[in-house]
Amino acid sequence: MKAKYLLLVAIGSSCVSFNACRNYVEVEQFNVRNLKYTTDYGYLLNNNTVFGQTYHTPVLSGDDLVYSNEAYQQQQTDFVGWAYTWSTQLVNDELEDLNWSRPYQQIYTANEVIAGVMESVDGTESQKKALLAEAKVQRAYNYFVLVNLYGAIYNPETATEAIGVPLLLTPTLFAPLDRSSVADVYGQIVKDLQEGLVDIPTTVANKRHPNKAAVYALLAIVNLHMRNFTAARSHAEEALQYNSELLDLQNYATSVAGYPLTFANPETYFSKLVGQQYNEQLNPVLLALFDATDLRGTVFTQTPFNSSQMPVGAKISRKHTIMQTGASGIEAGPSVPEMLLIKAEVDARSGNVELAMEAVNTLRKKRYKAEDYVALSANTAEQALLTVVNERRREFFVSGRRWLDMRRFNLDADLAKEYRRSFKNQEHVLAINSNRYIYPVANKYLQFNPEIGQSPR
C-alpha cells in the first residue's frame, strides 16, 4: 500500500477521468466511465492541464538569475532559497514537489494509453498506433526530465551503477518504487522514442503533440546527454530536415505584437512550458554575453517592475509575457535553435570548427537586424565549443536548460566549474561533480515510500 501515495498525488486529475483508478485509490468515482473507445485515449493525451507543463525549479538552480539585493533575499521563501542554494531540501515536508509529481502524472496517463489503446474500439489500427506512439514519446520525455533532475549525471563509465528514478511502465499504483539505474532509465527513454518514431504522424494538430520531427529532436537531446555525440548530431540533422524554420527577431525589434503563440511558433517541435515564472534579476554575467545589437538582449529583457529590489541597471526577462498561450509560459521543449546548436556543439567537439560556426551563424542571422549582423568565427575547436556554450546561454536563458547543461558539463574539463552564491548571509558552494546536482526527493514521498531512498548528499 505504500506505493499508493506517491502516484496518487501524481495522477490526481487523471484519476477522476476514468473508472480504472477506483481499485487503486479506493474512492468512489461519479459520472465517469471505463476507457473504451479510441477517442477516450485521445482525450487523455489531449489534456493540456496534464501534459502542457514541465519543470520550473531548474530556472532557480541554474545561473541565469541572481538575488543580489540582501534585503530582497530576506523576503524570499524557503522554496526559492533552497533551489537557489542547491539545498538538501526543495519543498516543505507537507508539500508536493511539482518537478516530481507533474512528470509522474504525465507518465501515469501515458501508461494508461499504452496499456489499453490497442484494445479500444471504434478506432482504426493507424489511429490506435499513432496514440500508442504519442504516449511512448510523452513517457520518454518525462523520464528524461526526471532523471536529469533526480538522477545522477549520465556518465557512460558509471551509468549502470548510478542512481536514477523509479521506472514505472504500467498504470498501477502498486509497482515497486526502488530507483532504477541511470543507464536503465535512459535505455527505456531511447526505446520508447525509437518505438514511437515508427507510428508517430509526420503532421499533428498542434505543437502540444509530438510528430516525427519532435521525436528526432528528442533523440538528439537524449544522445547529447548520453555523450553519444555522433548520434546526437545525426538526429538533430534529421529533425532539421523536417523543420529548420527560424523566427526572424527583426520583425519584433520595435514591437512584439504578432509574436507567435507557443502552439504556432515555427521554431518549436514539441511544446512543454516551464511550470512557473520568476521575475528576477538576470545574472550580469549572462547579460554581458549579449552585444548591444543582439535582439535577444532587447526583445526578451526589460527593466524590473520594482527597481528597489534590484541594483541600478538590472534587467529581468520578459519571455513569459511574450511566449504565451492563454497562460504565460516559457518554452522548454525541443526547438530548431537547439538542433542547430547540437550540430554546432558536436562539430566543435570533433574539431570541425568551420561547420560548428556555420550552424551558430545560421541561428544568429535571425537574431540581429541585417545591418548589425556580424558572423562569429573561431580559430580552434576549444574556442568554437565555448562559442556554442555561450550561444546556448543567450538563446535559452530562463528556460531551465542551463541547469541541465551545467550538469552535463561536469564531464568536460574545460567547461566544468565551481559555482558560489551568497544568500541570506550565508555562502553556498556547488562543487564540480557535487551530489547537489541531484535534486533531493521530497520528504512527503519518502515518508510513504522509503524504498525510493533519498538522493545522495
Backbone hydrogen bonds, N-H to C=O, Kabsch-Sander energy under -0.5 kcal/mol:
donor,donor_aa,acceptor,acceptor_aa,energy
4,K,1,M,-1.1
5,Y,1,M,-0.5
5,Y,2,K,-1.0
6,L,2,K,-0.7
7,L,3,A,-1.4
8,L,4,K,-2.1
9,V,5,Y,-2.2
10,A,6,L,-0.8
11,I,7,L,-2.1
12,G,8,L,-0.9
14,S,11,I,-2.3
15,C,11,I,-1.9
16,V,12,G,-0.9
17,S,14,S,-1.9
18,F,15,C,-1.0
19,N,33,R,-0.5
21,C,18,F,-1.4
22,R,19,N,-2.3
24,Y,21,C,-1.0
25,V,21,C,-2.5
26,E,22,R,-2.0
38,T,121,V,-2.3
40,D,37,Y,-1.0
41,Y,37,Y,-1.1
42,G,38,T,-1.7
43,Y,39,T,-2.3
44,L,40,D,-1.5
45,L,41,Y,-1.8
46,N,42,G,-1.3
47,N,44,L,-1.2
48,N,46,N,-1.1
50,V,47,N,-0.6
51,F,47,N,-2.6
52,G,48,N,-2.2
54,T,273,L,-2.7
59,V,56,H,-1.7
60,L,57,T,-1.6
61,S,57,T,-1.8
62,G,58,P,-2.1
66,V,281,Q,-2.3
68,S,66,V,-0.6
70,E,68,S,-0.7
73,Q,69,N,-2.2
74,Q,70,E,-1.5
75,Q,71,A,-0.5
75,Q,72,Y,-1.0
76,Q,73,Q,-1.6
81,G,77,T,-2.5
82,W,78,D,-3.5
83,A,79,F,-1.7
84,Y,80,V,-2.5
85,T,81,G,-1.9
86,W,83,A,-0.9
87,S,82,W,-2.7
95,L,92,N,-1.9
98,L,96,E,-0.7
100,W,97,D,-1.7
101,S,97,D,-2.8
102,R,98,L,-1.7
104,Y,100,W,-1.6
105,Q,101,S,-2.1
106,Q,102,R,-1.9
107,I,103,P,-2.5
108,Y,104,Y,-2.7
109,T,105,Q,-2.1
110,A,106,Q,-2.5
111,N,107,I,-2.8
112,E,108,Y,-1.9
113,V,109,T,-1.7
114,I,110,A,-2.7
115,A,111,N,-2.4
116,G,112,E,-1.4
117,V,113,V,-2.7
119,E,116,G,-1.3
120,S,117,V,-1.4
121,V,36,K,-2.1
128,K,124,T,-2.3
129,K,125,E,-2.4
130,A,126,S,-2.1
131,L,127,Q,-2.0
132,L,128,K,-2.5
133,A,129,K,-2.6
134,E,130,A,-2.3
135,A,131,L,-2.4
136,K,132,L,-1.9
137,V,133,A,-2.0
138,Q,134,E,-2.6
139,R,135,A,-2.4
140,A,136,K,-2.4
141,Y,137,V,-2.6
142,N,138,Q,-2.0
143,Y,139,R,-2.1
144,F,140,A,-2.1
145,V,141,Y,-2.0
146,L,142,N,-2.5
147,V,143,Y,-2.7
148,N,144,F,-1.3
149,L,145,V,-0.7
149,L,146,L,-1.0
150,Y,146,L,-3.3
151,G,147,V,-0.7
152,A,163,I,-3.0
158,T,155,N,-1.8
159,A,155,N,-1.9
161,E,158,T,-1.6
162,A,158,T,-1.5
164,G,180,S,-1.5
167,L,178,D,-0.5
168,L,166,P,-0.8
169,L,167,L,-0.5
172,T,170,T,-2.1
180,S,165,V,-1.9
182,V,162,A,-2.0
183,A,159,A,-2.2
185,V,181,S,-2.2
186,Y,182,V,-2.6
187,G,183,A,-2.4
188,Q,184,D,-2.0
189,I,185,V,-2.2
190,V,186,Y,-2.6
191,K,187,G,-2.1
192,D,188,Q,-2.8
193,L,189,I,-2.3
194,Q,190,V,-2.7
195,E,191,K,-2.5
196,G,192,D,-2.7
197,L,193,L,-1.9
198,V,194,Q,-0.6
198,V,195,E,-0.8
199,D,195,E,-0.6
199,D,196,G,-0.5
200,I,196,G,-1.5
207,K,263,F,-0.6
209,H,206,N,-1.7
212,K,201,P,-1.4
215,V,211,N,-2.0
216,Y,212,K,-2.4
217,A,213,A,-2.3
218,L,214,A,-2.6
219,L,215,V,-2.6
220,A,216,Y,-2.1
221,I,217,A,-2.1
222,V,218,L,-3.0
223,N,219,L,-2.4
224,L,220,A,-1.9
225,H,221,I,-1.9
226,M,222,V,-1.5
227,R,224,L,-1.0
228,N,223,N,-2.7
229,F,227,R,-1.3
232,A,228,N,-2.4
233,R,229,F,-2.4
234,S,230,T,-2.2
235,H,231,A,-2.6
236,A,232,A,-2.2
237,E,233,R,-2.4
238,E,234,S,-1.9
239,A,235,H,-2.4
240,L,236,A,-2.3
241,Q,237,E,-1.5
242,Y,238,E,-0.9
242,Y,239,A,-0.7
243,N,239,A,-2.1
249,L,247,L,-0.8
249,L,366,K,-2.6
251,N,248,D,-1.9
252,Y,249,L,-1.7
253,A,250,Q,-1.2
259,Y,256,V,-2.3
264,A,261,L,-1.9
265,N,261,L,-0.8
265,N,262,T,-1.1
268,T,265,N,-1.1
269,Y,334,P,-2.5
270,F,334,P,-1.1
271,S,207,K,-2.8
273,L,52,G,-2.5
274,V,330,I,-3.0
275,G,55,Y,-2.4
280,E,278,Y,-1.7
282,L,315,K,-3.3
283,N,64,D,-3.0
286,L,283,N,-0.6
287,L,283,N,-2.4
288,A,284,P,-2.0
289,L,286,L,-1.9
290,F,287,L,-1.5
294,D,291,D,-1.5
295,L,293,T,-0.6
295,L,367,R,-2.5
297,G,294,D,-1.3
298,T,294,D,-0.5
298,T,295,L,-0.6
299,V,295,L,-3.4
300,F,296,R,-0.9
302,Q,316,I,-2.3
307,S,305,F,-0.6
309,Q,306,N,-1.8
310,M,307,S,-1.2
314,A,311,P,-1.9
316,I,302,Q,-3.0
317,S,280,E,-0.6
318,R,300,F,-2.1
319,K,300,F,-0.5
321,T,318,R,-0.8
322,I,318,R,-0.9
322,I,319,K,-0.9
323,M,319,K,-3.5
324,Q,322,I,-1.4
325,T,327,A,-1.8
327,A,325,T,-1.6
329,G,320,H,-0.6
329,G,323,M,-1.4
332,A,272,K,-3.1
333,G,272,K,-0.5
336,V,267,E,-2.5
339,M,335,S,-1.7
340,L,336,V,-2.3
341,L,337,P,-2.2
342,I,338,E,-1.9
343,K,339,M,-2.4
344,A,340,L,-2.3
345,E,341,L,-2.4
346,V,342,I,-2.5
347,D,343,K,-2.5
348,A,344,A,-2.5
349,R,345,E,-2.7
350,S,346,V,-1.8
351,G,348,A,-1.3
352,N,347,D,-2.7
353,V,351,G,-1.7
356,A,352,N,-2.3
357,M,353,V,-2.5
358,E,354,E,-1.8
359,A,355,L,-2.0
360,V,356,A,-2.0
361,N,357,M,-2.7
362,T,358,E,-1.7
363,L,359,A,-1.4
364,R,360,V,-2.2
365,K,361,N,-2.0
366,K,363,L,-1.6
367,R,364,R,-2.1
372,D,369,K,-1.6
373,Y,369,K,-1.4
384,A,380,T,-2.3
385,L,381,A,-2.5
386,L,382,E,-2.1
387,T,383,Q,-2.2
388,V,384,A,-2.1
389,V,385,L,-2.4
390,N,386,L,-2.4
391,E,387,T,-2.1
392,R,388,V,-2.4
393,R,389,V,-1.7
394,R,390,N,-2.3
395,E,391,E,-2.5
396,F,392,R,-2.4
397,F,393,R,-0.7
399,S,396,F,-1.7
403,W,400,G,-0.6
404,L,400,G,-1.1
405,D,401,R,-2.4
406,M,402,R,-3.0
407,R,403,W,-1.9
408,R,404,L,-2.1
409,F,405,D,-2.6
410,N,407,R,-1.5
411,L,408,R,-1.6
412,D,409,F,-1.9
413,A,411,L,-0.6
415,L,412,D,-1.3
416,A,412,D,-2.9
419,Y,430,L,-2.2
421,R,428,H,-2.5
423,F,421,R,-0.5
423,F,426,Q,-2.8
426,Q,423,F,-1.1
428,H,421,R,-3.1
430,L,419,Y,-3.2
431,A,429,V,-0.6
434,S,431,A,-2.0
437,Y,434,S,-1.6
438,I,435,N,-2.1
439,Y,149,L,-3.5
439,Y,437,Y,-0.6
445,Y,442,A,-0.9
446,L,442,A,-1.7
447,Q,443,N,-2.3
448,F,444,K,-0.9
449,N,445,Y,-2.1
452,I,449,N,-2.0
453,G,450,P,-0.9
